[in-house]
Amino acid sequence: MSWLSDIARPDIVALKPYEHASWEPPLERLHANELPWRALGDNTEAGLNRYPEPQPRALVQRLAALYDVPPESVLIGRGSDEAIDLLVRSYCRAGQDAVIVCPPTFGMYAVAARIQGADVIAVPLRVENDFALEAQRVLEQCTPAVKLVFLCSPNNPTGNLLSEDAVLRMARALEGRALVVVDEAYVEFAPGKSLTKYVRELPQLVILRTLSKAHGLAGARCGTLIASPEIVALLRKVIPPYAITQLTVEAVMNLLEAPQLAIMRARIEQVRSERERLIRAFRELPGVGRVWPSEANFFLAEFRDPAGALTRARSANLLIRDIRAQAGMPRSLRVSIGSRDQNDRLLGALR
């Protein structure tokens, strides 16, 4: 074990994980208290009457190939949310440890920490500099209690990429002290910007990826944590043994074949094109004060009358996200990129 385990909760490090039924597909199963018959209408390959393989090897290998990382650095969870929860539960002792978040950002980092009883330290992004990361301020707030620093790049809800140099500098400075967790849920919309290639060099760096956004599989609930094998092994003690359903495994394996990936890449280009068209159009709307640039499948806009804009969007049978409750954003709304027809309807309603 290294310092990556030393900073984790000692009781998790010492935990003996649950021993699930052994996985030996060639043998007939009379060892897991399952029914021997399929349910009516079950057309899955493996059968839903059987427990799925814990951390299914074929899916681990497929995701490792997709993200160009070793299989031993991959942990599959139910979306990025589960990975966030596992990290906080494994590294933060209630009432003693803390996480750092950089608002405005994805709310689950703070929610997971508070559920665990960990403190949440906020180091806001610099609004006046297009929501830039203040790496030095983050480092100044990294007391010995801080075990996790959560970053989102491209950031939700602002859409901007965080500086790669700033993130890597921070990670190097926190070696031996804390993990830097970079949530890359939207990175496919900013090609070539993933930090996964640095995980081997910087074991304190943890990357979160998901199939929910660019792959159009939000309902499948399949996310990937990419980290040092030591971190993956620790989190495997905590994750439920059958976290990934057989339905998800079979659907995802089919939808990560080459033809589907080609469609995904084409759709990303469509989203990026529509994003730039919408941003240009929004900047000309009289009711919009400011529109920030974006590297995601959404963008952030400041409205003179945000309540009215929400009402007008609803009149076109469309929902856009109200984020006025976030600190420093009293007039801001987040707009996801839809189909061209949906985008045109939204523009028409707001005009």
C-alpha positions as CSV (number, residue, x, y, z in Angstrom):
1,M,0.0,0.0,0.0
2,S,1.0,3.6,-0.6
3,W,-0.1,7.0,0.6
4,L,-3.2,6.6,-1.6
5,S,-4.5,4.1,1.0
6,D,-2.9,5.9,4.0
7,I,-5.1,8.9,3.5
8,A,-8.3,6.8,3.1
9,R,-10.6,5.9,6.0
10,P,-8.6,3.3,8.1
11,D,-11.8,1.2,8.6
12,I,-12.3,1.0,4.8
13,V,-8.7,0.0,4.2
14,A,-9.1,-2.8,6.8
15,L,-12.5,-3.8,5.6
16,K,-13.0,-7.4,4.4
17,P,-15.3,-7.0,1.4
18,Y,-18.5,-9.0,0.9
19,E,-17.8,-12.4,-0.7
20,H,-20.2,-12.8,-3.6
21,A,-21.1,-16.1,-5.2
22,S,-18.1,-17.2,-7.4
23,W,-18.3,-16.5,-11.1
24,E,-17.7,-19.6,-13.2
25,P,-19.9,-19.4,-16.3
26,P,-19.1,-23.0,-17.6
27,L,-20.7,-24.5,-14.5
28,E,-24.4,-24.8,-13.7
29,R,-25.4,-22.5,-10.8
30,L,-26.8,-24.0,-7.7
31,H,-24.8,-21.8,-5.3
32,A,-26.5,-18.3,-5.4
33,N,-30.1,-18.9,-4.4
34,E,-31.4,-18.0,-7.9
35,L,-34.4,-19.5,-9.7
36,P,-33.5,-21.9,-12.5
37,W,-36.1,-20.5,-14.8
38,R,-36.2,-17.2,-16.7
39,A,-39.1,-14.8,-16.2
40,L,-41.6,-14.6,-19.0
41,G,-40.4,-12.3,-21.7
42,D,-36.8,-12.3,-20.6
43,N,-34.8,-12.2,-23.8
44,T,-31.4,-11.3,-22.4
45,E,-28.4,-13.3,-23.3
46,A,-27.4,-14.3,-19.8
47,G,-30.9,-14.4,-18.2
48,L,-32.2,-12.0,-15.6
49,N,-32.8,-14.9,-13.2
50,R,-29.0,-14.9,-12.7
51,Y,-27.0,-12.4,-10.8
52,P,-24.8,-10.3,-13.2
53,E,-21.0,-10.6,-13.1
54,P,-19.5,-8.2,-10.5
55,Q,-17.5,-5.6,-12.4
56,P,-18.1,-7.6,-15.7
57,R,-14.7,-8.3,-17.3
58,A,-15.8,-7.8,-20.9
59,L,-17.4,-4.4,-20.1
60,V,-14.3,-3.4,-18.1
61,Q,-12.1,-4.2,-21.1
62,R,-14.4,-2.5,-23.5
63,L,-14.4,0.7,-21.4
64,A,-10.7,0.5,-20.9
65,A,-10.2,0.4,-24.7
66,L,-12.6,3.2,-25.2
67,Y,-10.7,5.5,-22.8
68,D,-7.3,4.1,-23.6
69,V,-6.4,3.1,-20.1
70,P,-5.4,-0.3,-18.5
71,P,-8.3,-2.4,-17.3
72,E,-7.0,-2.5,-13.8
73,S,-7.5,1.3,-13.6
74,V,-11.3,1.0,-14.4
75,L,-14.2,0.8,-12.0
76,I,-17.7,0.7,-13.4
77,G,-20.5,2.4,-11.5
78,R,-24.1,3.5,-11.9
79,G,-23.2,6.8,-13.5
80,S,-20.6,9.3,-12.2
81,D,-22.8,9.8,-9.1
82,E,-21.9,6.4,-7.7
83,A,-18.2,7.1,-8.2
84,I,-18.5,10.4,-6.4
85,D,-20.3,8.7,-3.5
86,L,-17.7,5.8,-3.3
87,L,-14.8,8.3,-3.2
88,V,-16.4,10.3,-0.4
89,R,-17.4,7.3,1.7
90,S,-14.0,5.7,1.3
91,Y,-11.8,8.8,2.0
92,C,-13.8,11.0,4.3
93,R,-14.5,10.2,8.0
94,A,-17.7,11.8,9.3
95,G,-17.0,15.0,11.3
96,Q,-13.3,14.9,10.6
97,D,-12.4,15.1,6.9
98,A,-13.4,17.6,4.1
99,V,-13.7,18.0,0.4
100,I,-13.1,21.1,-1.7
101,V,-15.5,22.1,-4.4
102,C,-15.3,25.1,-6.9
103,P,-18.7,26.6,-7.4
104,P,-20.7,27.2,-9.5
105,T,-20.4,23.4,-10.2
106,F,-22.1,20.1,-10.2
107,G,-24.1,19.8,-6.9
108,M,-23.5,16.1,-6.2
109,Y,-20.0,16.6,-4.9
110,A,-21.3,18.7,-2.0
111,V,-24.4,16.5,-1.5
112,A,-22.3,13.3,-1.3
113,A,-19.9,14.9,1.2
114,R,-22.7,16.2,3.5
115,I,-24.5,12.8,3.4
116,Q,-21.2,11.3,4.7
117,G,-20.8,14.0,7.3
118,A,-17.7,15.6,5.7
119,D,-17.1,19.3,5.6
120,V,-17.4,21.1,2.3
121,I,-15.0,23.9,1.6
122,A,-15.9,26.2,-1.4
123,V,-13.3,27.9,-3.5
124,P,-15.3,29.7,-6.2
125,L,-14.3,29.9,-9.8
126,R,-13.4,33.4,-11.0
127,V,-16.5,34.7,-12.7
128,E,-14.7,37.8,-14.0
129,N,-12.3,35.5,-15.8
130,D,-14.9,33.2,-17.5
131,F,-15.0,31.0,-14.5
132,A,-11.3,30.2,-14.3
133,L,-9.9,27.9,-11.7
134,E,-7.9,29.6,-8.9
135,A,-5.5,26.8,-8.3
136,Q,-3.4,28.7,-5.7
137,R,-6.4,29.5,-3.6
138,V,-7.5,25.9,-3.7
139,L,-4.0,24.8,-2.5
140,E,-4.2,27.4,0.3
141,Q,-7.5,25.8,1.5
142,C,-6.1,22.3,1.5
143,T,-5.7,21.7,5.2
144,P,-4.8,18.2,6.4
145,A,-8.5,17.5,6.7
146,V,-9.0,17.8,3.0
147,K,-8.9,14.4,1.3
148,L,-10.7,15.1,-2.1
149,V,-10.7,18.1,-4.4
150,F,-13.6,17.9,-6.9
151,L,-13.2,19.6,-10.3
152,C,-15.5,19.5,-13.3
153,S,-14.1,20.1,-16.8
154,P,-15.9,21.1,-18.9
155,N,-17.7,22.6,-15.9
156,N,-21.4,22.2,-15.2
157,P,-23.2,24.7,-15.4
158,T,-20.7,27.1,-16.9
159,G,-19.5,25.0,-19.9
160,N,-15.8,26.0,-19.7
161,L,-12.7,23.8,-19.6
162,L,-10.5,24.2,-16.6
163,S,-6.8,25.0,-17.3
164,E,-5.0,21.7,-17.8
165,D,-1.8,23.3,-16.5
166,A,-3.6,24.5,-13.3
167,V,-5.2,21.1,-12.7
168,L,-1.9,19.2,-13.1
169,R,0.0,21.8,-11.0
170,M,-2.5,21.3,-8.3
171,A,-2.4,17.5,-8.5
172,R,1.4,17.5,-8.2
173,A,1.3,19.9,-5.2
174,L,-1.1,17.6,-3.4
175,E,0.9,14.4,-3.8
176,G,0.8,12.5,-0.5
177,R,-2.0,14.7,0.8
178,A,-5.2,14.5,-1.2
179,L,-6.8,13.2,-4.4
180,V,-7.8,15.5,-7.3
181,V,-11.0,14.2,-8.9
182,V,-11.7,15.6,-12.4
183,D,-15.3,15.0,-13.6
184,E,-15.1,14.8,-17.4
185,A,-18.8,14.0,-18.1
186,Y,-18.8,16.4,-21.0
187,V,-15.2,16.1,-22.3
188,E,-16.3,14.4,-25.6
189,F,-17.7,17.7,-26.7
190,A,-14.2,19.2,-26.3
191,P,-12.1,16.7,-28.3
192,G,-8.6,15.9,-27.1
193,K,-9.0,17.5,-23.7
194,S,-9.2,14.5,-21.4
195,L,-6.6,14.1,-18.6
196,T,-6.8,10.3,-18.5
197,K,-3.3,10.1,-20.0
198,Y,-1.9,11.6,-16.8
199,V,-3.4,9.0,-14.4
200,R,-0.4,6.6,-14.6
201,E,2.1,9.5,-14.0
202,L,0.0,11.1,-11.2
203,P,-1.7,8.4,-9.1
204,Q,-3.4,11.1,-7.0
205,L,-5.4,12.0,-10.1
206,V,-8.9,10.4,-10.5
207,I,-10.9,10.9,-13.7
208,L,-14.7,10.3,-14.0
209,R,-16.2,9.5,-17.3
210,T,-19.8,8.7,-18.3
211,L,-21.8,7.2,-21.1
212,S,-24.8,9.5,-20.2
213,K,-24.0,12.5,-22.3
214,A,-22.1,12.0,-25.6
215,H,-23.2,8.4,-26.0
216,G,-26.8,9.1,-25.3
217,L,-27.1,6.5,-22.6
218,A,-28.3,8.5,-19.5
219,G,-30.9,5.8,-18.8
220,A,-28.4,3.0,-18.8
221,R,-26.6,4.5,-15.7
222,C,-23.1,3.5,-16.6
223,G,-20.1,5.5,-15.5
224,T,-16.4,4.9,-15.3
225,L,-13.9,5.8,-12.6
226,I,-10.3,5.8,-13.9
227,A,-7.6,5.8,-11.3
228,S,-4.6,4.1,-9.8
229,P,-5.3,0.3,-9.4
230,E,-4.8,0.8,-5.7
231,I,-7.7,3.3,-5.5
232,V,-9.8,1.0,-7.7
233,A,-9.1,-1.9,-5.4
234,L,-10.1,0.1,-2.4
235,L,-13.4,1.3,-3.9
236,R,-14.3,-2.2,-5.0
237,K,-14.5,-3.1,-1.3
238,V,-17.3,-0.5,-0.9
239,I,-19.3,-0.8,-4.2
240,P,-22.2,-3.3,-4.1
241,P,-21.2,-6.6,-5.7
242,Y,-23.9,-6.5,-8.4
243,A,-24.0,-2.8,-9.1
244,I,-24.2,-3.1,-12.9
245,T,-27.4,-4.9,-14.1
246,Q,-27.3,-7.5,-16.8
247,L,-29.6,-5.3,-18.9
248,T,-27.1,-2.5,-18.7
249,V,-24.1,-4.8,-19.5
250,E,-25.7,-6.2,-22.6
251,A,-27.0,-2.9,-23.9
252,V,-23.8,-1.1,-23.4
253,M,-21.6,-3.8,-24.9
254,N,-23.8,-3.6,-28.1
255,L,-23.9,0.2,-28.2
256,L,-20.1,0.5,-27.9
257,E,-19.5,-1.3,-31.1
258,A,-17.7,0.6,-34.0
259,P,-20.9,1.5,-35.9
260,Q,-22.5,3.1,-32.8
261,L,-19.3,4.9,-32.0
262,A,-19.2,6.4,-35.5
263,I,-22.8,7.6,-35.0
264,M,-21.8,9.1,-31.6
265,R,-19.0,11.0,-33.1
266,A,-21.2,12.4,-35.9
267,R,-23.8,13.5,-33.3
268,I,-21.1,15.3,-31.3
269,E,-20.2,17.3,-34.3
270,Q,-23.9,18.1,-34.8
271,V,-24.2,19.3,-31.2
272,R,-21.1,21.4,-31.4
273,S,-22.4,23.1,-34.6
274,E,-25.8,23.7,-33.1
275,R,-24.1,25.0,-29.9
276,E,-22.2,27.7,-31.8
277,R,-25.3,28.6,-33.8
278,L,-27.4,29.0,-30.7
279,I,-24.8,31.0,-28.8
280,R,-24.5,33.4,-31.7
281,A,-28.3,33.8,-31.8
282,F,-28.6,34.2,-28.1
283,R,-26.1,37.0,-28.1
284,E,-28.4,38.9,-30.4
285,L,-31.5,38.5,-28.3
286,P,-32.6,41.7,-26.6
287,G,-33.5,39.9,-23.3
288,V,-30.0,38.3,-22.9
289,G,-27.3,40.2,-21.1
290,R,-24.4,37.8,-21.6
291,V,-23.7,34.3,-23.0
292,W,-20.6,32.5,-21.9
293,P,-18.5,30.3,-24.3
294,S,-18.9,26.6,-23.9
295,E,-17.1,23.3,-24.6
296,A,-20.1,21.2,-23.4
297,N,-23.5,20.2,-24.8
298,F,-25.0,23.2,-23.1
299,F,-24.3,26.9,-22.4
300,L,-24.9,29.4,-19.7
301,A,-26.8,32.7,-20.4
302,E,-27.7,35.6,-18.2
303,F,-31.2,37.0,-18.8
304,R,-32.6,40.4,-17.9
305,D,-35.9,38.6,-17.0
306,P,-35.0,35.0,-16.3
307,A,-38.5,34.2,-15.0
308,G,-40.0,35.5,-18.2
309,A,-37.6,33.5,-20.3
310,L,-38.5,30.3,-18.4
311,T,-42.2,31.0,-19.0
312,R,-41.6,31.6,-22.7
313,A,-39.6,28.4,-23.1
314,R,-42.5,26.5,-21.4
315,S,-44.9,28.1,-23.9
316,A,-43.0,26.3,-26.6
317,N,-43.2,23.0,-24.6
318,L,-39.5,23.3,-23.6
319,L,-37.7,23.2,-20.3
320,I,-34.4,25.0,-19.7
321,R,-32.6,24.8,-16.4
322,D,-33.1,27.4,-13.7
323,I,-29.8,27.8,-11.8
324,R,-30.5,31.2,-10.1
325,A,-30.2,29.6,-6.7
326,Q,-26.4,29.0,-7.2
327,A,-24.3,31.7,-5.6
328,G,-23.4,34.6,-7.8
329,M,-25.8,33.6,-10.6
330,P,-29.1,35.4,-9.8
331,R,-30.1,35.9,-13.5
332,S,-28.6,32.8,-15.2
333,L,-30.2,29.9,-17.0
334,R,-28.6,26.8,-18.5
335,V,-29.6,25.8,-22.0
336,S,-29.0,22.2,-23.2
337,I,-28.4,21.8,-27.0
338,G,-31.4,20.0,-28.5
339,S,-32.4,19.0,-32.0
340,R,-32.4,21.8,-34.6
341,D,-36.2,21.9,-34.5
342,Q,-36.1,22.2,-30.6
343,N,-33.5,24.9,-30.8
344,D,-35.4,26.9,-33.4
345,R,-38.6,26.7,-31.3
346,L,-36.7,28.0,-28.3
347,L,-35.3,30.9,-30.2
348,G,-38.7,31.7,-31.6
349,A,-40.2,31.7,-28.1
350,L,-37.5,33.9,-26.6
351,R,-37.7,36.4,-29.5
